Structures are given as structure tokens and as C-alpha cells.
Amino acid sequence: MRLETILILLGVVVLVGVGVLFLLPFSSNGESGNGPVQEPFEVGTINLAFFEDDDSTTCFDIVDNFPRTDEQIQALANYLATQNLEIIALQEIENSNALARLASYLPSQYATFISEQRECQRVAMIYNQERFAVSEIMEIKDIDVARGLRNGLGAMFEDKATGESFLVINVHLKCCSSGELIRQNQLRKLNDWLMDWREENPDTPVMILGDFNDRLHSSGNFELMSENLELELLTDELPEMLCEPQGRQFTEAIDHVVVSGNLLNRFAGALAMENFFSDESLGERQAFTDHCLVWVKFN
């Protein structure tokens, strides 16, 4: 074979190889390959203020703290669905029947689960089951340090597209300035629980969200839950904004999102405390709750 022919063939091989390289998809870490690409997702947390079932003999219904009609619950479900959140942490859900009452108005891609404790103010989660699979649901009893408090609720979430897994924990801590010592004890117990869990799951990212009833950084209490753990309080970056439930005003969040590991790397820098109380197009908004929705976006 002549030398000119050999050189031409080598040139063709190089060009074809370069072309194939550019056609290969790139993974989320910038490397070429055919692996799945991470897609963005958003999470939120909202306290639904005495969200009750329709049984007049149980818990909240006896004192009628925050009664809602079916039409108002449907409006709340529609609002939550339009936020396009993949995971929503809920607080103050009376029981599984109350959660089912809300879920009946949600689109079919959403699934739910709730804490098993008998306390009437339970925590629960809504998630997009088309995007995430849930396993190993955990009742975190360690933070129930006094009568009338709530367990934490944990679960392993797996992204169906990438196989990536992370732990999500939903909490609702003791309220009010008079409860600060109890709340501090809860944060220490949560830290202990996480330290034990981390020993067996050293590389699994963690997300903790919910109603902490605490400003965490300005109170100095965040260090109680983050000691010896690489946790970041994402909601510390929330811009100052109003939350205006009827007759009240807040400018600093007590509902938070805390993360570690790869979830911190994926934080998109987008987050907000949604003051839907000012949205006049939501005719039933005052019946939703007395908290604003806090959400965070991940790349």
C-alpha cells in the first residue's frame, strides 16, 4: 500500500473518532459517557396548621382550630400541585385519613406517607413517584423528648433516572420562646441520631426540612444539630421577605432546608418563602394555613 494512501486512511480514522467523541452525551460531572444525566428538582416544606380529617370525634375537630371545607382543601391541593415540587414536607397533619383527604385532590403522580405515632400533629410527605422511589421509612422517636411532641419522619429517596439516593428527614420541633430549652434538646437528639446513622451510611447525602420553630442561625441553635456533621442551612440565604397570614407578619423563616454532601453541591442558589397570602387570585388562600411555603431548587 502506498504511503499517501496510509496517511489518508489514518486521517479518516482520526476525524471519525473526533466526530464520535462530540456525539457522545456528557454526564452531569462533565465527563463524556452514556450514563444518566442528573435533572433539576425542587423541594418544599409547609406547616398546614391543624390539618384535620372529617371525623368530628377526633383530635383537632373537637376544638375546631382550623376548619376547612372540601372546596378549600381542593384549592390548597391545586396550589401545591402548581408549584411543581418533587418532595413536600408537611407538618400538623392529624392522621392518615386527613392526609388522604388532601391527597385525593392531588394529581396521580403524587404519593404520600405519614408518621405512625398517635400524636395528632404528625409530619408527612408528598412526593412525585414518577421521579423518586421511596424505601426504608423511619420513625425518628429520639426527638420526642417531652409529652405532646412529634417524632421525626425519615425515608430514603432514590432518583429513578440516575439511581442516586439520599435521606430526607421531616421535623416539627417545639414551638415558641418558652420552648427553647426543649427545642435545643431536640436538636441535640437529632444530631446524635444522625451521627449514629452516618456511621453506617458515610457517603449518603442528607436533607432535613420542616418547621423548626427556630431561626437556627440567629438563635445560635444550628450548631446543636450540625456538630461533627457537614450540614449547611440553605435557608440562611433566604432574602428578607414578608409572610403575611391573616393578622400577622413574619420576615424571618422558621421553616428550613438543611443539606449535606452532594445535595449541597447541587444547590442551585434558588430558594424562596412564598407569600401566597398576597396573591388575590387564590380566593381560599387564608384557609390554606398560617405558614408560608419555603422551597429550594437543586441542579
N, C-alpha and C positions, 0 to 999 in steps of 0.2 A: 504494500500500500504506500502511495506517495506521501511525503511529509506534509504537503499542503492539505491533503485530504484528512490526515490525522488531526491537524490543527483545527480544521473546520468542525470536525466531529466533536472535539473537546470543547470548542466554543458553544456549540449547540447544547451539550450536556450542562455546561455552566449556566446558560440562560434559562433552560428548563428548570434547573434546580432553584434558581433565584425566584422564578415565577411561582413555583410550588410553595416556597417559603412565604411569599407575600399572600398567597391564598389561604394559608393556614390561619385559623382563628386564634386570637390571643386570649389567654386566661386573665383572671382578674388581677394577678400579680405581674402582668406584663410579659409573661413568658408565652412563647408560641406552643400550641398543642391543641388537642381535640377535647380537652376536659371541659366540664360545665363552667359557665361564667356566673359569678355572683350577681344577683339582681338586687336593686334597692328595695327596702321595705320600711314601713313606718309603724311605730307602736305608740300607744297612748294609755293614760290612766285617768279614771274619773270616779269620784265617790258619788253614788246615786242616792244618798240621803234617804234612809229608811225605805228602801225599795221593797214593797210587800207583795205577798201572794193575794189571792182573792178569797181567803178563808178568814171570816170575821172573828174567829175564836183564837187566833194565834198572834203572838208577838206584837208587831207594830200595829196591827189592825185594832188591837184593844185600845190603844191610846190615839190612833189616827194621826200620827206625826206628820205624814206627808202623803195624803191620799191622792191617787191618780186614777183617772178614767182609762178605759181601754183606748180611747182615741188619743189621749195624751201619751200613753205608753207607745202606741204606734208611731206618733210623731217623734218621740225620743229615739226609737229604733231606726227610723228613717234618717234622722240626723247622724247617728253613729255610723250607719252604713255609708252615707255620702262622704264621710271623712277618709274612706279608703285605707283604714288602718288594718294591718295584718294581725296584730295582737292588741287586745284591750284588757287592761286590768280593771276590775270593778270592785268597789267596796260598798258595804252596808246593804248586802242582798240578804233578805230574810231567810230563804231556804231554796231548795231545788225547784219547788213549784213557782216561786217568784222569778227565778232565773228563766224557767221555761216560758213564763208569761211574756218576758221581754224577747226571748229567742224566737217565739212564734211569729214575730213581725220582722225578723232579720232575713236577708237573702240566704238561700240554701247552702252557699259555700261556707257559712259560718257555723262552727261548733262551739260548745260551751262545756265547762266543768266548774265545780264549786267545792269549797271546803266542806268536810264531813262533820265538823264539830256542831254541837247543838246550840251554840250561841246564835242569837237572832241576827246580829250584824256580821254576816260572813263575807269572805272575799271570794271572788270568782273570776274566771277569764273567758273571753271570747277570742276565737282565733280563726283565721282563714285556713280551712282544712285542705283546700286545693294547693296551698303553698307550703304548709307545715304539717308534719305528723307529730303527735304528742305521745310520750311514753313516760313511765316512772313518775306518776303523780305523787307528790309527797306532802304530807300534813306536817307542818313545822310547828310542833307544840311547844318548843323551847321558849318562844317569845310570849306565851300566855302565862305571864308571871303573877297575875292577880285576877281575882274574880271578875267576870264580865268582859275580859279582853278577848282578842281574836287570835286564832292561830295564823301563821303564815301558810301560803299555798305555793308549792314549787312544782315544776314539771320540766322535763327535758323536751326541747323543741328541736326537730330535725327539718332542715330545708330539703324538700323533696327533690329539688333540681340539682343541688350540689352535694347533699349528704352531710353538710356542716351541721353540727349540733351545739346547742348552748342551753344553760339552765336559766329559767325565768322564775323569779320569786315575786309574789304579790303580798304586800303587807298593809296593815291598817293599825297604826300604833296609837297609844293612849293620847287622848286629846288634852288640850288646854294647858295653861301655865301651871295650874295646880297639879297636873300630872307629870311634870317634867322628870322627877326622880324615877317614877315608874318607867317612863319612856326611855330614859338613859339606861335603865336596867335591861329593857327590851333590846336596845341597840347592842349592848354588850353580849347578850344571849345570842343575838343574830350573828355577831362576829364569831362567837365560839362555834356555832353550828356550821358556819361557812368554813372555818378553819378545819374542822373535822371532815367536812365533805371534800375540801380541796386536797386533803391527804390522799384520797382515793381517785380524785379527778383533777390532777395538777394542771392539765392543759386545756380544760374545758372552760370557755368564756362564761361569764355570769352577767345576768341583768336583774336588777332589783328595782321594782317600781311599785307605786302605790301612794296611799295617804299616810305620810309620816307624822302629820300634825306638828311639824317642826321645820324651821328654816334651815336646819342642819349646819351650814357653814357659818352663818352669822351667829348662831347659838353656840357654836363650838362643838356640837354633838356629833358631827360627821366622823370625827376621829375615833369615836367609840365603836362604830361599826366597821371602820376601814383599817383598824390597827393590824399590821402584819399582812394586809391584803392590798393588792394593787387595784384599788377601786377608784373610779372617777365619778364625781357628781356632775352629770351633764347639765342638769337644770340649774346649776350655779351660773351658767352662761345665759339664762333666760333674760331677755331685755325687760326692763321695768314696764309692766303693762297692767291695766286695770282688770280685775274680775269683779263684776257687779251683780251678784244675786240680789233679789228684791230687798231693798232697805239696807244693804251692806256694801262695803268696798274693800278690796284687797289689792295690794300691789306686789306682794312678795309671795312666791309659791310655797305651799306646804306639801304639795303633791310632787313627787320627784321620780327621776330615772337615773339609776346608778349602774355603771357597767365596768367590765374588766376585759383584759385580753384583746382578742381580735375585734370584738364589738367596739372597743374604743378606737381602734384603727379605722373602722368602717363608719364612724360617726360623721355625718355629712355636714355638721355645723348648722343644720336647720332644726329649729325647735320653737315652740310657742305655747302660750297659755291662752286658749281660745275663749274670748269673752262673748259667747253666743247670746248672752243676755241683752246685748245691744243690737242684735240682728232682728229687726222688726218683721222680717219675712217668716220668722219662726214663731207663729202665733201662740204656741203652747210652751214656749221656752222657760217660763217661770215655773212650770210644773216638772221640768226635767230633773232638777237637783239644786243644791245650793253651792256647788263647786264648779269651777271651770275645767274643761278638758285640757290636759297637758299632753303634748305629743312630741316625738323625736323621730328624725329620719336617719336611716343608715344607708350607706352606699352598697 
